[in-house]
Amino acid sequence: MDTIWTPEVDPAVKPKYRAVVRAIRSAITSGALSVGDKLPPVRDLGWKLEMTPGTVARAYTVLTDEGV
C-alpha cells in the first residue's frame, strides 16, 4: 500500500535523524503506519521536512538495522 504519510518531527530532538526515527516509531505504535505501508522516498520526505536526504536516509537505515 502506498502512503502520503508525513511524520510530525519534534524539532527539540537532536540529532535530526533521531527525531525522524522517533516520529516513525510513534506512527507505527499509534497505527498511523502498518505492515505493508511504504515510507515516502528519501528525497521527498527530506524536502517536506526541510532536511537533507542524507538525514532521512540515516533514519531509515537505523530503523532497518533495528528490524523496524
C-alpha positions, 0 to 999 in steps of 0.5 A: 500500500502506498502512503502520503504519510508525513511524520510530525518531527519534534524539532527539540530532538537532536540529532535530526535523524533521531527525531525522524526515527522517533516520529516513525516509531510513534506512527507505527505504535499509534497505527498511523503506519502498518505492515505493508505501508511504504515510507515516502522516498528519501528525497521527498520526505527530506524536502517536506521536512526541510532536511537533507536526504542524507538525514532521512536516509540515516533514519531509515537505515537505523530503523532497518538495522533495528528490524523496524 
